[in-house]
Amino acid sequence: MSAPQPTSKNRTSLKIHLACRFLLALNSLNMKRSAFDHTQNHKRSHRVKIAAYASMASVVGPRRAWSRAILWKIRNRGVLTRNKKRVHHRTTSLRLHRHHARLTRRRNPSREHVNPFGNSGLEVKLRKLVPGAETMDPCGLLDETADYIKHLATQVEVMKTLVDLYSTI
């Protein structure tokens, strides 16, 4: 028996839920910003992106691997940034003592997507696209990808509607 197709009522309900969550997430991020941040467009667009992903993942909840991965990444983004800076500092100091040309290796473009486990290049690209898909089996990967794309498309529709609504005010 196949799964029931989403009706327009379910789709509308999802859009309303996404819009509410997005506005709440955006509002909470705006409350945290400091006084000088409003002039920096990059930080503002990054905040909107984080709010969109947070709302999308929180609407889905923990039942999907991609939503768990997004929520984990958002919760731990400060820790990840600090760790990345530490690693970058170490690698920068190493480069000062060694010749950069000796350390760099060129990738072989014909072997870039070869996987020792027999995964095709398209599957590897799909795993990079969907958050939390690193350890999934191929069937689960396709299911998660379909759900992720469905929610991304709905999120884009919601954001376009909000932009249209606020641009007319």
C-alpha positions as CSV (number, residue, x, y, z in Angstrom):
1,M,0.0,0.0,0.0
2,S,1.5,3.4,-1.0
3,A,1.7,6.3,1.3
4,P,-1.1,8.8,1.1
5,Q,-0.3,11.8,-1.1
6,P,-0.2,15.2,0.7
7,T,-3.4,17.1,0.1
8,S,-3.6,20.8,-0.4
9,K,-4.8,21.2,3.3
10,N,-1.6,19.4,4.5
11,R,0.6,21.5,2.2
12,T,-1.1,24.7,3.4
13,S,-0.8,23.6,7.0
14,L,2.9,23.0,6.4
15,K,3.4,26.4,4.9
16,I,1.7,28.1,7.8
17,H,3.7,26.2,10.3
18,L,7.0,27.0,8.4
19,A,6.1,30.7,8.2
20,C,5.4,30.9,11.9
21,R,8.6,29.1,12.8
22,F,10.6,31.2,10.4
23,L,9.3,34.4,11.8
24,L,9.9,33.2,15.4
25,A,13.5,32.1,14.5
26,L,14.2,35.3,12.7
27,N,12.8,37.4,15.6
28,S,14.9,35.5,18.1
29,L,18.1,36.0,16.0
30,N,17.3,39.7,15.6
31,M,16.9,40.1,19.4
32,K,20.4,38.7,19.9
33,R,22.2,41.0,17.4
34,S,24.3,44.0,18.6
35,A,23.8,47.6,17.5
36,F,26.4,47.7,14.8
37,D,25.2,44.5,13.0
38,H,22.4,46.2,11.0
39,T,25.0,47.6,8.6
40,Q,26.6,44.3,7.7
41,N,24.6,42.7,4.9
42,H,26.5,39.4,5.0
43,K,25.7,38.8,8.6
44,R,22.1,39.7,8.1
45,S,21.7,37.3,5.2
46,H,23.5,34.6,7.2
47,R,21.0,35.2,10.0
48,V,18.1,34.8,7.6
49,K,19.6,31.6,6.3
50,I,20.0,30.2,9.8
51,A,16.5,31.2,10.7
52,A,15.1,29.5,7.5
53,Y,17.0,26.3,8.2
54,A,16.1,26.3,11.9
55,S,12.4,26.8,11.2
56,M,12.4,24.1,8.5
57,A,14.2,21.6,10.7
58,S,12.1,22.3,13.7
59,V,8.8,21.9,11.8
60,V,10.0,18.4,10.7
61,G,11.2,17.5,14.1
62,P,13.6,14.7,15.0
63,R,12.0,12.1,12.8
64,R,14.3,12.8,9.8
65,A,18.1,12.6,9.8
66,W,18.5,15.8,7.8
67,S,16.5,17.8,10.4
68,R,18.5,16.3,13.3
69,A,21.8,17.2,11.5
70,I,20.7,20.8,10.8
71,L,19.4,21.4,14.3
72,W,22.7,19.9,15.8
73,K,24.8,22.1,13.5
74,I,22.8,25.2,14.4
75,R,23.0,24.5,18.1
76,N,26.8,23.8,18.0
77,R,27.8,26.5,15.4
78,G,29.7,28.5,18.0
79,V,31.7,25.5,19.1
80,L,32.3,24.5,15.5
81,T,33.5,28.0,14.6
82,R,35.9,28.1,17.5
83,N,37.3,24.7,16.7
84,K,37.7,25.6,13.0
85,K,39.7,28.8,14.0
86,R,42.0,26.7,16.2
87,V,42.7,24.2,13.4
88,H,43.2,27.1,11.0
89,H,45.7,28.7,13.4
90,R,47.6,25.5,13.7
91,T,47.8,24.9,9.9
92,T,48.8,28.5,9.3
93,S,51.7,28.3,11.7
94,L,52.8,25.0,10.1
95,R,52.8,26.6,6.7
96,L,55.2,29.3,7.9
97,H,57.8,26.6,8.7
98,R,57.4,24.4,5.6
99,H,57.3,25.1,2.0
100,H,53.8,25.4,0.8
101,A,54.5,23.8,-2.6
102,R,55.7,20.5,-1.0
103,L,52.5,20.2,1.1
104,T,49.9,20.6,-1.6
105,R,48.8,17.6,-3.5
106,R,46.9,17.8,-6.7
107,R,43.7,15.8,-7.0
108,N,43.3,13.5,-9.9
109,P,40.1,14.7,-11.5
110,S,39.3,11.2,-12.9
111,R,39.3,9.7,-9.5
112,E,37.6,12.5,-7.6
113,H,34.3,10.6,-7.1
114,V,35.7,7.1,-6.8
115,N,34.6,5.5,-3.5
116,P,36.2,2.3,-2.2
117,F,32.8,1.1,-1.1
118,G,31.4,1.2,-4.7
119,N,29.2,4.2,-4.4
120,S,28.7,6.1,-7.7
121,G,29.7,9.7,-8.1
122,L,26.1,10.8,-8.0
123,E,25.5,9.1,-4.7
124,V,28.5,10.9,-3.2
125,K,27.2,14.2,-4.5
126,L,23.8,13.5,-3.0
127,R,25.4,12.6,0.4
128,K,27.1,16.0,0.3
129,L,23.9,17.8,-0.5
130,V,21.6,16.3,2.2
131,P,22.7,17.1,5.8
132,G,23.2,14.0,7.9
133,A,23.3,11.6,4.9
134,E,26.9,10.4,5.4
135,T,26.0,7.0,6.9
136,M,22.6,6.2,5.2
137,D,21.9,3.3,2.9
138,P,21.0,4.2,-0.7
139,C,17.3,3.7,-0.2
140,G,17.1,5.8,2.9
141,L,19.3,8.4,1.2
142,L,16.7,8.8,-1.6
143,D,13.8,9.0,0.9
144,E,15.6,11.6,3.0
145,T,16.5,13.6,-0.2
146,A,13.0,13.6,-1.4
147,D,11.7,14.9,2.0
148,Y,14.5,17.4,2.2
149,I,13.8,18.8,-1.3
150,K,10.0,18.9,-0.6
151,H,10.6,21.0,2.6
152,L,13.2,23.2,0.9
153,A,10.7,24.0,-1.9
154,T,8.0,24.8,0.6
155,Q,10.3,27.0,2.6
156,V,11.2,28.9,-0.6
157,E,7.5,29.4,-1.4
158,V,6.9,30.7,2.2
159,M,9.8,33.1,2.1
160,K,8.7,34.4,-1.3
161,T,5.2,35.0,0.0
162,L,6.6,36.8,3.1
163,V,8.8,39.0,0.9
164,D,5.9,39.9,-1.3
165,L,3.7,40.6,1.7
166,Y,6.3,42.8,3.4
167,S,7.4,44.6,0.2
168,T,3.8,45.9,-0.3
169,I,3.6,47.4,3.2
